Amino acid sequence: MPLIVQTWPIDRLIPYARNPRKNDEQVDRMCGAIREFGFRIPIVAKSDGTVVDGHLRLKAAQKLGLKEVPVALADELTDTQVKAFRLLANQSANWAEWDTELLNLELKDLKEAGFDTDIIGFDADIVPLPEEELQKEEENIYTDKIATPIYEPTGKEVNLDDCLNSDKEKYLLIQIENASDLSEDERNFLRAAATRHAIFNYENIAEYYASKASPTMQHLMEESGLVIIDKDRAIELGYVELSSRIQELMGGGV
């Protein structure tokens, strides 16, 4: 049967009273996704307005003040099928596993383009390896693998503005300053937290280091971990960690 998608007034939709999914904490994130991409996934509902799938999207649409939303009708489903489909729609995303190596490549591309991956649910710099892969890394006593991006300067002209994307940080700072019900301690705490949303472009940082930075600037960039030139020095500063077992086996060198 062909899918029928209609545009409904948002007030016509009725949340399912026994929806087992707890999603109130994710409403703001979904609002961000709708702002970024538009309302791309219709809410699934019966003709009487009962929501089958899309409760989180509905809450976000209400918070954004949308008057109408796209709705896909599911009238051909029996009551039993509706119950099953409602659970399927939430559970099926857990069926597959991520290829963490490929996923991290995709996230790296997005971050380098300045895209805020918080919107799509990835707020860490990288996705951790599955437990079995971590175990393999730990068991390989000869590994000297460093999870640090390596860039070779090409002579490209860059400025400091090209090395840092602070749009999200600036946005948060504006929200913090405009908030009227925060104590000064809370404001300072949130200001500090906002700095973690600054996105460094390490490729451009390497270019700036090689072509424009003064010796003092180069030294401070190394001390800050923005550029790693001496691996032994990096280990000393804590930016690169090798297990004590590896260091013992290496005995200072091989």
N, C-alpha and C positions, 0 to 999 in steps of 0.2 A: 504494500500500500504506500503511495507517495507521501512524503513528509509534507504536512501543511503548516506553514509558518505565518502567523498573523501578528499584527501590532495591536496590543491591548493597553487600555488605561491601567496603570500600575495598581490602582485601588481595586481592580476586579480580581486580583490574585489573592488566594487564601493560603497561608502557610499550613503545612500538615502539622497537626497538633502533636503527633508522636514522632516527629523527626528526631532520630537518634544522634544526629551529627551535631557536635558542639562547635560553633564557628564564630562566635561573637568577637573573639580576639583577632580574627582574620578579616573583618569587614573593611578596615582602613586599607589593608593591602589590596583587597579586591577593588576598592574605589580607585586606587592608583592604577590598577590594571585596566579598568574601564576607561579612565582618562587617557591612558596611553594608547590603547588599541581600539577603543569603542566597544559597544555591546555586541560582541561577535558570536557568543554562544547563547541561543535562545533558552528561555525558561521552558521546561516541559510541564504541561498542566492538562487537567481534564477540562471539559467545557464548563463545568460548574465553578471553575476557578481554583480548584485544589491543586497545589503545587506538587508535582511528582519529582522533579529534579530542578535544582537551581535556587535553593533557599539562600545561600550565601550571595549569589548574584542579585537576588531580590532585595536583601538587606542593604547591599551596597548601592543599588539603584535608588532605594528610598532615601538613604543618607545623602546621595548626590542631588536629590530633588528631581529626579527624572519623572516625567508625567506618563510616559509610555515606554513599553519594553517589547521586544520580540518574543513571541510565545509559539512553541511547537505543540500541537495538540496530540494527546495520547488516548483518544476516546476508544480506539480499537482494542486497547488492553483491558483485560478483566481486572477486577479488584485484586485478585491474587497476583496477577502479573504486575500490577502497579506496585504492590508491596515489594515484590522481588526486584523489579527494575530500579526502584528507589535505592535499594541496598547495592545493586549491581553498579549503578552510576558512581557511587562513592567508593566501592571496593575495587573496581577493575583497575584503577590507577596503580594499585599495589601489586598487581600480578607480575609485572615485568621488573627487571633489575636494570639499573644504570650501568653502562660501560663508562666507568669513572674517568678513564683516560680521555675518551672522546668528549665526555661531558665537560671536563675541565678545559679542553680546547675551545669548546663553544663559549663557556663562561669567560675565558681569557679574551676571546674576540670581543665579546660584549663589553667587558670592563675597559678594554683599550679604546673602544669606541665611545666611552663615557656613559654607557647605559647603566642605570641603577638596577642591579639584579635583585635588590630587595623586592621589587615589584613582582617578580616571577617566583619568589620564594627561596632564593639562594642568597643569603646574607653573609656567607663565609667567603673568604678569599678563594679557597679551593674546596672541592668536595673531598672528604677523607676517603682513603682507599678502603675497600671491604676488609673485614677482619682477617680473612684468609690471605689476602695480599700483603697486609701488614706483617703477618706472621712469617711469610716467605722472606720479606725484607730483613726481619730480625734474625732469621736463621742463616742468611747469607753473610757470614762473618767477613767476607772479602769485599763487600760492597763499599764504595766510596762515593755513593750517589748523593748529590746535593740538589735539593728541590729549590733551586734558585735560577731564574731566567738568565740566559747568557746572551748579550747583545754585543756585536762588533760595530763600532762607530763607522759611518759611511761618509761623513763630511756634510751631512744634511744640515741646513741652517735652521736652528731652533732657538727659541727664547724661553725664559722661565715659565711664561704663561702656557707654553706647549707641554710643560712637564707635569702639570697638575690640573685636574678637573675638580673644582670645589663648588660646583653648582648646588649639589645636594646639601653640602655643609652650609652654604650661604642661605639656602631656603630654610633650613632648620633654625639657624640663628635668628632669622627674621621672625619665625613663629615663636621662638623663645622670648624675644624682646617684646613682641606684641601681646604675649600672654599676661593677663592682669592678676591672676590668682596664684602666682608662684612666689615662694620666698627667695631671698637672694642666694641662699645655699642651694636651693633646687635649681635656680637659674644657672649658677656656676657649674653645678654637676652636669646639667644638660648641655651647656656650652662645651665642656670637655668631651662629652660623649659625641657631640656633633662632628668633632674632628676626625672620627674614624670613618666618616663618609667621604673624606678627601681621597681621590683616586690618582695614584701616581702612574705616569707613563714612563716605564723604565727604559724603553727604547730611546725616547727623547732625552731622558736624564743622562744616559750614556753619551749621547751626542753632545749635550751641553758640557758634560764633564771633560770630554776630550777636546772640544774646540773653543770654549769660552770661559770656563771656570778658572779663576786665579788659583795659585797654589794653596792659599788659605781655604778657599771655597772647596777645592778638591779634597783637602784634608778633612774638612767638616762633613762633606758628603760621604766620605769613607767611614768616618766615625758614626754617622747616622745610619749606616747600613744601606744607603741609597745606591752605593757603588761598592762592589767588593773586588779589590785588586789583589790583595794578599790573602790566600785562603787560611794560612796559619793565623794571621791577624784576625780574620773573620771568626775563626773558632774561638779565639781568646775573648772576643767581644760578645760571643754568644749568638751570632747570626747564623752560624752553621754548626750543627751538633753531630759529632760522631760518638758512637757508643764507646764506653771505656774499654770494652773488650777489643774493639778494632784498634784503638790507640795503643793498647798494650801489645797487640800482635804486630803493629807497624813499627813499634819501637823507635818512633821518631822518623821513620822512613823505610822504604823497601828497595 
